[in-house]
């Protein structure tokens, strides 16, 4: 089987796993700019020029939805020359636009866009927030992104991920922060995958990565402490199959390499 092009697969993860985090950031924002702009509805479109590949942010009735596809009449249009050009905007590179962005004179929407892009920088490894609330938000973003990206890796045609999921029965790979922090999971069943937020409640997890509080989770998820050392030090408790957890961890590192190509 031919492995899916890495650039296209990265773009799929950006559109379907990273851009949905804008909604998480928007819901967590209690700043004055959000309150001022609540009455303004609008759409911000990200897309690859000459294709139907893209996603848009729809602000309506004080809420934000992230929708895959192309909107018929967005307020701001951000065209990119190719997938790699869009990928760069979200992976610390220099974006390559496929023309001048349209509608950026609409200040109310531009402010929203800039604030969301700045908020997304929480995902970067060199951003180390000090407050408990910001550290929890960073961990929530990472957990939601990673579980969804694992599913997109499978759905996007990564041959190794497809082979790993193909023969598995219905299994839940759960991540959570004790005692009551964020949680997310990946469901694998006969080659199909689906990510979810919170706890999967219909059956016990096949693998459960339980982090010892926010600081334990932060060391592993944000500072990349290896799981062996983290387990010995009590930062993480692994319940279930260590073999399958190890393979899942290798796919998580693959995603990190795709999204942070310059990180050593």
N, C-alpha and C positions, 0 to 999 in steps of 0.2 A: 504493500500500500504506500502511495506517495504521501509524504508528510505535508500537511498544510503549510503554505508559505508563512514564515515567521512574522513578517510585517503585517500581513492580512489578519493573522491570528491575534497579534498584539492589538490591532485596530478594533477587532471584535471585542476584546476584553475591555478596552477603553470605553467603547460605546455602551456596552452592556453591564460592565462591572464597576467602572470608575465614575462615569457620568451620573448614574443613579445616586451616587453619594452626595450630589448637589442637594438632593431632597433632604437627606439627613442633616447636612450643614444648615440648610434653610430653616428646618424645624428647630434646630438648636440655637438659632440666632435670636437674641432678644434685644438687639441694638436699636438705636434711634432711627437709623436709616431704613431698617425693615419696617418699622411702624409708620414712618412717613410715606413709604412707597406702597403700602398695602392696598391702596385704592387704585393702583395702576395695573391693569391687566396687560399682558403682552407675551410675545414668543421670541425666543432666541434660538436660531438654527445653527448647528454645526453640520457640515456636510463636505463630501469629496466632490469637487467640481466635475460635472459631466456624468455623474452616477446617481443612483438612488440610495447611496450609503450615507447615513447620517442619523442624528438624533436631535431633538429639540427640547428646550425648557419652556414649559407653558405655565405662566403665572396667571391664576384666575381665582377671584374671590378670596384673596389672601393666602392661597395655597400654591404649592409648586408641584408639578408633575414632570417627570422625565420620560419622554415618549420616543420610541425608535421610529425612524423613517424621516420623511420630508414633509414639512408643513407647506400648505399652499400659499400662505401670505404672511411670513414672519416679520416681526418688527426689526430685528437685527439678523443679518445673514453673515456667517463666517465661513467662506469657502476655502477649502484647502486644495492644494495642487494634486496631492496624492495621499495615500494612507500614511506613508512615512512622515509627510508634512504635518498631518494631524497628530500622529503619535508623539512627535517631538514636543508639542505643546503640553502634553501631559506627562512626559518622562524627563523633563529637565533640559531639553534641547531647544533649538531655534525653530519655531514653526515655519512652514512654507505655505503661504497663502496662494490660492489660485485666483487672485483678483482682489480688488480693494473691498474690505468688509462694508456691507450696506447697513445703513440705519444707526451707525454708532453715534450720530448726533442726538439720538433720543436718550437724553441724559439719565432718565429714571431707570431705563433698562441697562444702560452701560454701567451705572453704579452697582446694580445687582450683579452683573456679570463679573465685574472686577472683584467684588467682595467674595463671591463664590470661588473664583479662581484662587484668590489669596487663602481662603479657608481650606481649599484642597491641598495646599502646601503642607498641611499637617501630616500628610502621608510621607513626606520626604524624610529620610533617615537623619538628616542634620537638623531637623526641627524638633526641639526638646522642650515642650511646654512645662511650666512649673506648677500651675494650679491643678488641683485634683480634677476639677471638671473638664479642663482641656485635655488632660492626660487620658481621662476616661473616653472623651470624644475621639481622640486619636486611636485608641484601642478599638472602639466601636467601628470606626471607619475601616481599620485594617481587617478586622474579623469579617465584616460584611463583604469587603472587597475580595478577600482571599477565598472564601467559600464560594462566592459567585463566580470568581475567575476560574476556580477548579472545574466548575460545571461548564463554563464556556470553553475551557481547554478541551473538554470532551466533545461538546457539541460542535466546536469549530474544526474538528477533524485531526487533532493531535494523535498520531498513530499509537504512541506509547500509552497515552491515557485511555484511548479506545480499547486497547488490548487488556488493560488493567481492569476496566469496568465491565468488559463483555461477559465474563462468566460469573460475576458476583450475583448472589441472590439479593433480596431486599435488605440493605444495610444502611445504618446511620452513622456518620462520622460527625461527632458533636464536639464543639469547642465552647467553653464557658469559663467565666471568672467567678471564683468563690468570694463572698457568699452569695451575692445577689447582683453581680455585675452583668455586662453585656454577654450575649450568647449567640451562636450561629451554628448552622449545620449544613452538611452535604449529604444528600440521599443518593445512593447508587442502587440501581435495580436493572439487571439484565442488559447492561450497556447504556442505560439511560441515567441521566443525572439531573438533580434539581437542588438548588440552594435555598435555604430559608433562614430567617432571623428568629432569634429566641431558641426555645427548646422544642425538639420534636417529641410529641407526647404520646404517639400511638404505639411506640415500642421502645425498648431499651436500646441504647446505642451499641453498635458493634465496637467502636472505638470512641473513647471520651477523653479529650484533653482538658483537664481541669487545672486552671491556673490559680496559684495561691495569692489571691487578692490582686488589686490593680498593679502593685509594684512587681509582683511575680510575673504577671502577664506582660508588663512593660519591658522587663528584661528580655523576655523571649521574643515577643512580637515586634517591639520597636527598636530594641538594641541588639537583636539577633544573637542572643546567648544560645549556645547549642543545647539541644534538648537533653543530652546525656548529663551535662553539667547541671542544667536546670533541674533535672530529676533528682540528682544527688543532693543538690542544695535545697530542695523542697519548694522550688518555684513553680513546679508543674507536677501533677500526678496523672499518670497515664493509666487508664482503665481499658482493658481489652487487648486486642492483638498488637504486640509491638512490631511484628513484621509488616502488617498492613499500615500501621501508623508511620513506619519508616518510609514506606513507598509514598505515602501521601505527603510526607515532609519533603521528599525529593521533588515532587511536582510543585510544591509551594516555592521551593528554591528556583525552579524553572520559571515560574511566574515572576518572581523577583528579578531574575536576570533579564526578562523581557521588558519589564517596566522601568528598571533602573540599570540600563545597559552600561553605564559608566562606572557603576559601583564595583569595587574590588573586594 
